[in-house]
Amino acid sequence: MIPIPVVVCVLGGWCVIYLADTLLRSSSSLKASYEDWLMSYGLSISPFHMRWQTALFNRLFYSWGRWKPRFLYLWFSIGMVFGIVAMFGSVVLLGKTLMQTLTLMITEAPAVQNDRMLQVVVPGVNLPISQLTYFFTAILISGVIHEVGHGVAAIREQVRFNGFGIFIFIVYPGAFVDLFTTHLQLISPVQQLRIFCAGVWHNFVLGVASLIVLFLLPAILFPFYYTGVGALVTEVTEV
């Protein structure tokens, strides 16, 4: 279970932030300067949610979106096909997982739970608290890569890019891009699909790249350790 001190710190921290925000907004002498400060830094605060948006990276996004247009067209077209196939595949996978979960609830067979295809990661339940830093870092990185895909694809399809941002919801970090909605609605459905599928396509590529690095770790780290030297534990017998 999630330790009580962690829950208290998270809830207490958000209460302090929201209380300070409410007091500053209700102050007649500080309200205007405080709201100007929030606007100048692109910050917004609401209960258990904080977000930051900036246009500092717009030039970088535009340089990416205009780099080798033919390659980007092919890249995001492949991503569109992958996104459509993955959508139907995920429906099948979720359906099978639902059937396994219902079977587990009806029969109460523990063996079914071990064979479950998908399992929600819940910090403190099936994820150790000591791994939270890695977990949230992975979420933030995958979220940034996901939104970079949307942003670059949108610029490639001539949709105006307003800005990039990061948010925190309770304890979960994430990222987002702000696109001009009118431009997005005026382009063709195929162009919209390229933009919508670009995020999951980039996450898939990130996952493949991570697997490649994982399998190549012995070669990458070879100068720092030895193999085939010393004792090796091959089996542990329970007493």
C-alpha positions in Angstrom: 0.0 0.0 0.0 1.0 3.6 -0.5 2.6 4.9 2.7 0.5 7.3 4.7 3.2 10.0 4.9 3.5 10.1 1.1 -0.3 10.6 0.8 -0.2 13.3 3.5 2.7 15.1 1.8 1.0 15.0 -1.6 -2.4 16.2 -0.3 -0.9 18.7 2.0 1.3 20.2 -0.7 -1.6 20.6 -3.1 -3.7 22.2 -0.3 -1.0 24.7 0.4 -0.6 25.6 -3.3 -4.3 25.9 -3.8 -4.8 27.9 -0.6 -2.0 30.3 -1.6 -3.4 30.7 -5.1 -6.9 31.4 -3.7 -5.6 34.0 -1.2 -3.5 35.8 -3.8 -6.4 35.9 -6.2 -8.8 37.2 -3.5 -6.4 40.0 -2.4 -7.4 43.3 -3.9 -3.8 44.6 -3.8 -2.0 41.5 -5.1 -4.5 40.0 -7.5 -3.6 42.1 -10.6 0.2 41.6 -10.2 -0.2 37.9 -9.3 -2.3 37.2 -12.4 0.1 39.2 -14.6 2.9 37.1 -13.1 1.1 33.8 -13.9 0.3 35.0 -17.4 3.9 36.2 -18.1 5.3 32.7 -17.2 2.5 30.7 -18.8 1.3 29.2 -15.5 -2.1 28.1 -14.5 -3.3 26.5 -11.2 -6.4 24.6 -10.4 -7.2 21.9 -7.8 -4.6 19.1 -8.1 -3.5 20.4 -11.5 -0.7 22.8 -12.5 0.4 23.5 -16.0 3.1 25.6 -17.7 3.0 26.7 -21.3 5.6 28.5 -23.3 6.5 29.6 -26.8 10.2 29.3 -26.2 10.4 26.1 -28.3 8.3 27.3 -31.2 11.3 28.0 -33.4 12.7 24.6 -32.7 9.4 22.9 -33.5 9.1 24.8 -36.7 12.6 23.9 -37.8 11.8 20.2 -37.1 8.4 20.4 -38.9 10.0 22.0 -42.0 13.0 19.6 -42.2 12.9 17.3 -45.2 9.2 17.6 -46.1 9.1 14.4 -48.2 10.7 12.3 -45.4 8.3 13.7 -42.8 5.4 13.0 -45.2 6.5 9.3 -45.4 7.3 9.1 -41.7 3.9 10.4 -40.5 2.1 8.4 -43.2 3.6 5.2 -41.8 2.6 6.5 -38.4 -0.9 6.9 -39.6 -1.1 3.3 -40.8 0.4 2.1 -37.6 -2.0 4.1 -35.5 -5.0 2.7 -37.3 -3.8 -0.9 -37.0 -2.8 -0.3 -33.4 -6.3 1.1 -32.6 -8.0 -2.1 -33.8 -5.3 -4.3 -32.1 -5.8 -2.5 -28.8 -9.5 -3.1 -28.9 -8.9 -6.8 -29.3 -6.3 -6.8 -26.6 -8.5 -4.9 -24.2 -11.4 -7.2 -25.0 -9.3 -10.3 -24.1 -8.1 -8.6 -20.9 -11.7 -7.8 -20.0 -12.7 -11.4 -20.5 -9.8 -12.7 -18.4 -10.7 -10.2 -15.6 -14.4 -11.3 -15.7 -13.3 -14.9 -15.6 -11.1 -14.1 -12.6 -14.0 -12.4 -10.8 -16.4 -15.2 -11.5 -14.1 -18.2 -10.8 -11.7 -16.5 -8.4 -8.9 -18.6 -9.9 -5.5 -17.1 -9.1 -3.9 -18.7 -12.1 -6.0 -16.4 -14.4 -4.5 -13.3 -12.8 -1.0 -14.5 -13.6 -1.9 -14.8 -17.3 -3.5 -11.4 -17.6 -2.3 -9.6 -20.7 -2.6 -6.0 -19.3 -2.3 -4.8 -15.7 -2.7 -1.3 -14.4 0.5 0.0 -12.7 -0.5 1.4 -9.3 2.2 3.0 -7.2 2.4 1.3 -3.8 0.2 -1.6 -5.0 2.1 -3.4 -7.8 4.9 -0.9 -8.1 7.4 -0.3 -5.3 7.5 3.2 -3.9 11.3 3.1 -4.4 10.7 3.0 -8.2 8.5 6.1 -8.3 11.3 8.3 -9.6 11.9 6.0 -12.6 8.2 5.6 -13.2 7.4 9.3 -13.3 10.5 10.1 -15.3 9.5 7.5 -17.9 6.0 8.9 -18.0 7.3 12.5 -18.6 9.8 11.4 -21.3 7.2 9.4 -23.1 4.7 12.2 -22.8 7.2 14.8 -24.2 8.1 12.5 -27.2 4.3 11.9 -27.8 3.6 15.6 -27.9 6.6 16.4 -30.0 5.1 14.0 -32.6 1.8 15.8 -32.6 3.6 19.2 -32.9 5.9 18.3 -35.7 3.2 16.6 -37.7 0.9 19.6 -37.2 3.6 22.0 -38.6 4.2 19.6 -41.4 0.5 19.8 -42.3 0.5 23.6 -42.1 -1.3 23.9 -38.8 -0.3 26.8 -36.6 1.7 25.8 -33.6 1.0 28.0 -30.5 3.2 26.5 -27.9 4.4 23.5 -25.8 3.8 22.9 -22.1 4.1 20.5 -19.2 1.6 19.8 -16.5 1.3 17.9 -13.2 -2.0 16.2 -12.3 -1.8 15.2 -8.6 1.6 13.4 -8.9 1.5 12.3 -12.6 3.5 14.5 -15.0 2.7 15.0 -18.6 3.1 17.3 -21.7 0.9 18.9 -24.3 1.0 21.1 -27.4 -1.3 24.0 -28.2 -2.5 23.9 -31.8 -4.7 26.4 -33.6 -8.0 24.6 -33.7 -9.4 26.3 -36.7 -6.5 25.3 -38.9 -6.8 21.7 -37.6 -10.5 21.6 -38.6 -9.9 23.0 -42.1 -7.4 20.3 -43.2 -8.4 17.0 -44.7 -9.3 14.0 -42.6 -6.1 12.2 -43.8 -4.0 15.1 -42.7 -5.7 15.1 -39.3 -5.0 11.4 -38.9 -1.3 12.0 -39.5 -1.4 14.5 -36.7 -3.5 12.4 -34.3 -1.5 9.2 -34.9 1.9 10.9 -34.7 2.0 10.7 -30.9 1.5 7.0 -30.5 3.8 6.4 -33.5 6.6 8.3 -31.7 5.9 6.3 -28.5 6.1 3.1 -30.4 9.5 4.1 -32.0 10.7 5.2 -28.5 9.7 1.7 -27.2 11.6 -0.1 -30.0 14.6 2.1 -29.5 14.6 1.4 -25.7 14.4 -2.4 -26.4 17.3 -2.1 -28.8 19.4 -0.3 -26.2 18.4 -2.8 -23.5 19.5 -5.8 -25.7 22.7 -4.0 -26.6 23.6 -3.1 -23.0 26.1 -6.0 -22.7 28.0 -4.6 -25.7 27.6 -1.0 -24.6 28.9 -1.7 -21.1 31.4 -4.3 -22.1 34.5 -2.2 -21.0 33.1 -1.9 -17.5 32.6 -5.5 -16.5 33.8 -9.1 -17.1 31.8 -12.1 -18.2 32.5 -15.8 -17.5 34.7 -15.0 -14.5 34.0 -16.0 -10.9 31.0 -17.8 -9.3 27.6 -17.8 -11.0 24.3 -18.6 -9.3 22.1 -20.6 -11.6 19.4 -21.9 -9.2 18.1 -21.2 -5.7 16.3 -24.0 -3.9 13.6 -23.1 -1.5 13.8 -24.6 2.0 
